[in-house]
Amino acid sequence: MAKKKVRAKPSGDLLKLLATRPRAVALAALHVSESVLLELEASELLSASQIRGLLKDASTTLRNAAEQVDNRSCLIASEIVDSMREDFKRNNT
C-alpha cells in the first residue's frame, strides 16, 4: 500500500499573500494549468483534441455557473478558458 503524502500547511506569510493578492494567485494558477496541459500533451497522456475538449467543458461549466448565480467573474473566466482553447487549437494545427 502506498504511503499517503502529508502536505504541510501553508505558512502565515503565504496565507496572507494569497488573501491580499488574488489576481496574482489567479495568474499563477492559470500558468500552472496551461503548463500541465502542455506537459500532458507532450507526454502523450492526452491528445490535442482531448485537451481542447477539456477546455471546452471547463468553459461551458463556468458559463453555466455565471448564468445561474449572475456571477461576472465566472463569465470572464469562461472567456479566458475559451481564449486558451483557441490558442491551443492554433498552436496545434
DSSP file with accessible surface (Angstrom, degrees, kcal/mol):
  #  RESIDUE AA STRUCTURE BP1 BP2  ACC     N-H-->O    O-->H-N    N-H-->O    O-->H-N    TCO  KAPPA ALPHA  PHI   PSI    X-CA   Y-CA   Z-CA
    1    1 A M              0   0  239      0, 0.0     2,-0.1     0, 0.0     0, 0.0   0.000 360.0 360.0 360.0 132.7    0.0    0.0    0.0
    2    2 A A        -     0   0   93      1,-0.1     2,-0.2     0, 0.0     0, 0.0  -0.406 360.0-108.8 -71.4 146.4    1.4    3.4   -1.0
    3    3 A K        -     0   0  200     -2,-0.1     2,-0.4     1,-0.1    -1,-0.1  -0.515  31.7-116.5 -74.4 142.4    2.1    5.9    1.7
    4    4 A K        -     0   0  194     -2,-0.2     2,-0.2     1,-0.1    -1,-0.1  -0.643  29.5-121.0 -78.9 131.4   -0.2    8.9    1.9
    5    5 A K        -     0   0  198     -2,-0.4     2,-0.6     1,-0.0    -1,-0.1  -0.548  19.5-144.9 -73.4 137.3    1.5   12.1    1.2
    6    6 A V        -     0   0  139     -2,-0.2     2,-0.5     0, 0.0    -1,-0.0  -0.921  11.5-151.0-105.1 121.3    1.3   14.6    4.0
    7    7 A R        -     0   0  231     -2,-0.6     2,-0.1     1,-0.0    -2,-0.0  -0.806  15.1-125.2 -94.7 133.0    1.1   18.2    2.9
    8    8 A A        -     0   0   94     -2,-0.5     3,-0.1     1,-0.1    -1,-0.0  -0.452  30.2-109.7 -71.4 144.4    2.5   20.9    5.0
    9    9 A K        -     0   0  192     -2,-0.1    -1,-0.1     1,-0.1     0, 0.0  -0.516  41.3 -97.5 -72.1 142.9    0.0   23.7    5.9
   10   10 A P        -     0   0   65      0, 0.0    -1,-0.1     0, 0.0    -3,-0.0  -0.326  43.1-112.1 -60.2 144.1    0.8   27.0    4.3
   11   11 A S     >  -     0   0   70      1,-0.1     4,-2.4    -3,-0.1     5,-0.2  -0.247  27.8-104.5 -70.9 165.3    2.7   29.4    6.5
   12   12 A G  H  > S+     0   0   55      1,-0.2     4,-2.3     2,-0.2     5,-0.2   0.875 121.8  54.9 -58.1 -37.7    1.0   32.5    7.8
   13   13 A D  H  > S+     0   0  132      2,-0.2     4,-2.3     1,-0.2    -1,-0.2   0.911 108.5  47.5 -64.6 -41.6    3.0   34.6    5.3
   14   14 A L  H  > S+     0   0   75      2,-0.2     4,-2.9     1,-0.2     5,-0.2   0.930 111.5  50.2 -66.4 -43.3    1.7   32.5    2.3
   15   15 A L  H  X S+     0   0   93     -4,-2.4     4,-2.1     1,-0.2    -2,-0.2   0.905 110.9  49.8 -61.0 -40.0   -1.9   32.7    3.6
   16   16 A K  H  X S+     0   0  146     -4,-2.3     4,-2.0    -5,-0.2    -1,-0.2   0.923 111.4  48.7 -64.2 -43.3   -1.5   36.5    3.9
   17   17 A L  H  X S+     0   0   93     -4,-2.3     4,-1.7     1,-0.2    -2,-0.2   0.927 110.9  50.3 -62.0 -45.7   -0.1   36.7    0.4
   18   18 A L  H  < S+     0   0   74     -4,-2.9    -1,-0.2     1,-0.2    -2,-0.2   0.888 112.8  47.1 -60.8 -38.7   -2.9   34.6   -1.1
   19   19 A A  H  < S+     0   0   79     -4,-2.1    -1,-0.2    -5,-0.2    -2,-0.2   0.838 117.8  40.0 -73.8 -31.8   -5.6   36.7    0.6
   20   20 A T  H  < S+     0   0   84     -4,-2.0    -2,-0.2     1,-0.2    -1,-0.2   0.612 116.9  46.7 -96.1 -11.0   -4.1   40.0   -0.4
   21   21 A R     X  +     0   0  151     -4,-1.7     4,-2.2    -5,-0.2     3,-0.3  -0.429  57.6 153.0-128.3  59.3   -3.1   39.2   -4.0
   22   22 A P  H  > S+     0   0   86      0, 0.0     4,-2.6     0, 0.0     5,-0.2   0.860  75.9  54.2 -61.9 -32.7   -6.0   37.4   -5.6
   23   23 A R  H  > S+     0   0  226      2,-0.2     4,-2.5     1,-0.2     5,-0.2   0.917 109.2  47.7 -66.5 -41.0   -5.0   38.5   -9.1
   24   24 A A  H  > S+     0   0   57     -3,-0.3     4,-2.6     2,-0.2    -1,-0.2   0.898 111.6  50.9 -65.7 -38.9   -1.5   37.1   -8.7
   25   25 A V  H  X S+     0   0   55     -4,-2.2     4,-2.6     2,-0.2    -2,-0.2   0.935 111.4  47.9 -62.9 -45.2   -2.9   33.9   -7.4
   26   26 A A  H  X S+     0   0   61     -4,-2.6     4,-2.4     2,-0.2    -2,-0.2   0.914 112.1  49.2 -62.8 -42.2   -5.3   33.6  -10.4
   27   27 A L  H  X S+     0   0   98     -4,-2.5     4,-2.4     2,-0.2    -2,-0.2   0.921 111.2  49.1 -64.8 -42.5   -2.4   34.3  -12.8
   28   28 A A  H  X S+     0   0   56     -4,-2.6     4,-2.6     1,-0.2     5,-0.2   0.929 111.8  49.2 -61.6 -44.7   -0.2   31.7  -11.2
   29   29 A A  H  X S+     0   0   52     -4,-2.6     4,-2.6     1,-0.2    -2,-0.2   0.901 109.8  52.3 -62.4 -40.1   -3.0   29.1  -11.3
   30   30 A L  H  X S+     0   0   55     -4,-2.4     4,-2.4     1,-0.2    -1,-0.2   0.942 112.1  44.5 -62.0 -46.0   -3.6   29.9  -15.0
   31   31 A H  H  X S+     0   0   97     -4,-2.4     4,-2.4     2,-0.2    -2,-0.2   0.896 113.2  50.0 -69.4 -38.8    0.0   29.5  -15.9
   32   32 A V  H  X S+     0   0   91     -4,-2.6     4,-2.5     2,-0.2    -1,-0.2   0.938 111.6  49.7 -63.7 -43.9    0.4   26.3  -13.9
   33   33 A S  H  X S+     0   0   63     -4,-2.6     4,-2.4    -5,-0.2    -2,-0.2   0.923 111.0  48.7 -61.2 -44.0   -2.7   24.8  -15.5
   34   34 A E  H  X S+     0   0   66     -4,-2.4     4,-2.5     1,-0.2    -1,-0.2   0.921 111.1  50.5 -63.6 -41.0   -1.5   25.7  -19.0
   35   35 A S  H  X S+     0   0   75     -4,-2.4     4,-2.4     1,-0.2    -2,-0.2   0.902 109.4  51.2 -63.3 -40.5    1.9   24.1  -18.3
   36   36 A V  H  X S+     0   0   78     -4,-2.5     4,-2.6     2,-0.2    -1,-0.2   0.931 110.2  49.1 -63.1 -44.1    0.2   20.9  -17.0
   37   37 A L  H  X S+     0   0   18     -4,-2.4     4,-2.0     1,-0.2    -2,-0.2   0.919 111.5  48.9 -63.0 -42.1   -1.9   20.7  -20.2
   38   38 A L  H  X S+     0   0   80     -4,-2.5     4,-2.8     1,-0.2    -1,-0.2   0.904 112.2  48.7 -64.3 -38.6    1.1   21.2  -22.4
   39   39 A E  H  X S+     0   0  122     -4,-2.4     4,-2.6     2,-0.2     6,-0.2   0.888 107.9  54.5 -68.7 -37.7    3.0   18.5  -20.5
   40   40 A L  H  <>S+     0   0   49     -4,-2.6     5,-2.3     1,-0.2     6,-1.5   0.898 112.9  43.9 -62.4 -37.5    0.1   16.1  -20.7
   41   41 A E  H ><5S+     0   0   48     -4,-2.0     3,-1.6     3,-0.2    -2,-0.2   0.937 112.5  51.0 -71.4 -45.0    0.1   16.5  -24.5
   42   42 A A  H 3<5S+     0   0   72     -4,-2.8    -2,-0.2     1,-0.3    -1,-0.2   0.868 111.9  47.2 -61.6 -35.7    3.9   16.3  -24.7
   43   43 A S  T 3<5S-     0   0   54     -4,-2.6    -1,-0.3    -5,-0.2    -2,-0.2   0.421 113.1-122.9 -86.5   3.1    3.9   13.1  -22.7
   44   44 A E  T < 5S+     0   0  171     -3,-1.6    -3,-0.2     2,-0.3     3,-0.1   0.742  76.8 125.0  62.1  28.9    1.1   11.8  -24.9
   45   45 A L  S   <S+     0   0  123     -5,-2.3     2,-0.3     1,-0.3    -4,-0.2   0.788  81.6  22.5 -82.0 -29.0   -1.3   11.2  -22.0
   46   46 A L  S    S-     0   0   44     -6,-1.5    -1,-0.3    -9,-0.1    -2,-0.3  -0.993  81.9-130.1-133.8 144.4   -3.9   13.4  -23.7
   47   47 A S     >  -     0   0   51     -2,-0.3     4,-2.2    -3,-0.1     5,-0.2  -0.432  31.3-106.5 -84.2 166.0   -4.2   14.3  -27.3
   48   48 A A  H  > S+     0   0   21      1,-0.2     4,-2.5     2,-0.2     5,-0.2   0.906 122.3  51.3 -59.0 -40.3   -4.6   17.9  -28.5
   49   49 A S  H  > S+     0   0   71      1,-0.2     4,-2.2     2,-0.2    -1,-0.2   0.878 108.1  51.9 -68.6 -33.8   -8.3   17.2  -29.3
   50   50 A Q  H  > S+     0   0  105      2,-0.2     4,-2.4     1,-0.2    -1,-0.2   0.900 110.0  49.2 -66.9 -38.2   -8.9   15.8  -25.8
   51   51 A I  H  X S+     0   0    0     -4,-2.2     4,-2.6     2,-0.2    -2,-0.2   0.929 110.2  50.0 -67.6 -42.3   -7.3   18.9  -24.2
   52   52 A R  H  X S+     0   0   62     -4,-2.5     4,-2.4     1,-0.2    -2,-0.2   0.911 111.2  50.4 -61.6 -38.5   -9.5   21.2  -26.4
   53   53 A G  H  X S+     0   0   29     -4,-2.2     4,-2.6     2,-0.2    -2,-0.2   0.913 108.9  51.0 -64.9 -41.0  -12.5   19.2  -25.2
   54   54 A L  H  X S+     0   0   81     -4,-2.4     4,-2.3     1,-0.2    -2,-0.2   0.930 112.0  46.9 -61.4 -44.7  -11.4   19.5  -21.6
   55   55 A L  H  X S+     0   0   10     -4,-2.6     4,-2.5     2,-0.2    -2,-0.2   0.883 110.7  52.3 -66.5 -36.3  -11.1   23.3  -22.0
   56   56 A K  H  X S+     0   0  114     -4,-2.4     4,-2.6     2,-0.2    -2,-0.2   0.925 109.8  49.0 -65.2 -42.9  -14.5   23.5  -23.8
   57   57 A D  H  X S+     0   0  107     -4,-2.6     4,-2.5     2,-0.2    -2,-0.2   0.917 111.3  49.8 -60.7 -42.9  -16.1   21.6  -20.9
   58   58 A A  H  X S+     0   0   37     -4,-2.3     4,-2.4     2,-0.2    -2,-0.2   0.929 111.5  48.5 -62.9 -42.3  -14.5   23.9  -18.4
   59   59 A S  H  X S+     0   0    3     -4,-2.5     4,-2.7     1,-0.2    -2,-0.2   0.924 111.6  49.3 -64.0 -43.1  -15.7   26.9  -20.3
   60   60 A T  H  X S+     0   0   64     -4,-2.6     4,-2.7     1,-0.2     5,-0.2   0.918 110.5  50.7 -63.3 -42.2  -19.2   25.6  -20.5
   61   61 A T  H  X S+     0   0   93     -4,-2.5     4,-2.3     1,-0.2    -1,-0.2   0.925 112.3  46.7 -61.8 -44.4  -19.3   24.8  -16.8
   62   62 A L  H  X S+     0   0   48     -4,-2.4     4,-2.3     2,-0.2    -2,-0.2   0.915 111.8  50.5 -64.5 -42.2  -18.1   28.3  -16.0
   63   63 A R  H  X S+     0   0   75     -4,-2.7     4,-1.9     1,-0.2    -2,-0.2   0.921 110.9  49.1 -63.7 -41.8  -20.6   29.9  -18.4
   64   64 A N  H  X S+     0   0   73     -4,-2.7     4,-2.0     1,-0.2    -1,-0.2   0.905 110.5  50.9 -63.6 -40.6  -23.5   27.9  -16.8
   65   65 A A  H  X S+     0   0   32     -4,-2.3     4,-2.1     1,-0.2     6,-0.2   0.901 107.6  53.6 -63.3 -39.5  -22.4   28.9  -13.3
   66   66 A A  H  X>S+     0   0    9     -4,-2.3     4,-1.0     1,-0.2     5,-0.9   0.889 110.1  47.4 -62.9 -37.6  -22.4   32.6  -14.4
   67   67 A E  H  <5S+     0   0  141     -4,-1.9    -1,-0.2     1,-0.2    -2,-0.2   0.866 112.3  49.5 -71.9 -35.6  -25.9   32.3  -15.7
   68   68 A Q  H  <5S+     0   0  161     -4,-2.0    -2,-0.2     1,-0.2    -1,-0.2   0.869 127.5  21.2 -73.8 -37.4  -27.2   30.5  -12.5
   69   69 A V  H  <5S-     0   0   95     -4,-2.1    -1,-0.2    -5,-0.2    -2,-0.2   0.300 100.2-120.0-116.3   9.7  -25.7   32.9  -10.0
   70   70 A D  T  <5 +     0   0  150     -4,-1.0     2,-0.7     1,-0.2    -3,-0.2   0.949  53.3 165.7  49.5  54.5  -25.2   36.0  -12.1
   71   71 A N     >< -     0   0   64     -5,-0.9     4,-1.5    -6,-0.2     3,-0.5  -0.888  28.7-167.4-108.7 106.8  -21.5   35.9  -11.4
   72   72 A R  H  > S+     0   0  165     -2,-0.7     4,-2.6     1,-0.2     5,-0.2   0.847  87.1  61.9 -62.4 -32.9  -19.5   38.1  -13.8
   73   73 A S  H  > S+     0   0   88      1,-0.2     4,-2.5     2,-0.2    -1,-0.2   0.901 103.4  49.4 -61.7 -39.5  -16.2   36.5  -12.6
   74   74 A C  H  > S+     0   0   24     -3,-0.5     4,-2.3     2,-0.2    -1,-0.2   0.900 110.4  50.9 -66.3 -38.4  -17.4   33.1  -13.9
   75   75 A L  H  X S+     0   0   51     -4,-1.5     4,-1.8     2,-0.2    -2,-0.2   0.938 112.1  45.8 -64.5 -45.3  -18.3   34.7  -17.2
   76   76 A I  H  X S+     0   0   66     -4,-2.6     4,-2.1     1,-0.2    -2,-0.2   0.915 111.2  53.4 -64.0 -40.7  -14.9   36.3  -17.6
   77   77 A A  H  X S+     0   0   32     -4,-2.5     4,-2.5    -5,-0.2    -1,-0.2   0.904 106.5  52.6 -61.2 -39.5  -13.2   33.1  -16.5
   78   78 A S  H  X S+     0   0    0     -4,-2.3     4,-2.4     1,-0.2    -1,-0.2   0.896 108.1  51.2 -64.6 -36.0  -15.1   31.2  -19.3
   79   79 A E  H  X S+     0   0   96     -4,-1.8     4,-2.1     2,-0.2    -1,-0.2   0.885 109.0  50.9 -67.2 -37.0  -13.9   33.7  -21.8
   80   80 A I  H  X S+     0   0   78     -4,-2.1     4,-2.4     2,-0.2    -2,-0.2   0.935 110.9  48.0 -64.7 -43.8  -10.3   33.2  -20.6
   81   81 A V  H  X S+     0   0   21     -4,-2.5     4,-2.5     1,-0.2    -2,-0.2   0.912 110.0  52.6 -65.0 -39.8  -10.7   29.4  -21.0
   82   82 A D  H  X S+     0   0   37     -4,-2.4     4,-2.4     1,-0.2    -1,-0.2   0.908 108.9  50.7 -60.1 -41.1  -12.2   29.9  -24.4
   83   83 A S  H  X S+     0   0   61     -4,-2.1     4,-2.6     1,-0.2    -2,-0.2   0.908 109.0  50.6 -64.1 -41.1   -9.2   32.0  -25.4
   84   84 A M  H  X S+     0   0   22     -4,-2.4     4,-2.7     2,-0.2    -2,-0.2   0.918 110.0  50.8 -60.9 -42.7   -6.8   29.3  -24.1
   85   85 A R  H  X S+     0   0   52     -4,-2.5     4,-2.5     2,-0.2    -2,-0.2   0.919 110.9  48.0 -63.0 -43.3   -8.7   26.7  -26.2
   86   86 A E  H  X S+     0   0   74     -4,-2.4     4,-2.6     2,-0.2    -2,-0.2   0.922 112.8  48.5 -64.8 -41.4   -8.4   28.9  -29.3
   87   87 A D  H  X S+     0   0   57     -4,-2.6     4,-2.4     2,-0.2    -2,-0.2   0.917 112.0  49.4 -62.9 -41.2   -4.7   29.5  -28.7
   88   88 A F  H  X S+     0   0   17     -4,-2.7     4,-0.9     1,-0.2    -2,-0.2   0.902 110.8  50.4 -65.5 -38.7   -4.2   25.7  -28.1
   89   89 A K  H >< S+     0   0   95     -4,-2.5     3,-0.6     1,-0.2    -2,-0.2   0.925 112.0  47.1 -64.3 -46.0   -6.0   25.0  -31.4
   90   90 A R  H >< S+     0   0  149     -4,-2.6     3,-0.8     1,-0.2    -2,-0.2   0.892 113.4  48.1 -62.7 -40.2   -3.9   27.5  -33.4
   91   91 A N  H 3< S+     0   0  130     -4,-2.4    -1,-0.2     1,-0.2    -2,-0.2   0.614 115.2  45.0 -78.2 -12.3   -0.7   26.2  -31.9
   92   92 A N  T <<        0   0   55     -4,-0.9    -1,-0.2    -3,-0.6    -2,-0.2   0.111 360.0 360.0-121.2  22.4   -1.5   22.5  -32.6
   93   93 A T    <         0   0  140     -3,-0.8    -3,-0.0    -4,-0.1    -4,-0.0  -0.649 360.0 360.0-112.0 360.0   -2.9   22.6  -36.1
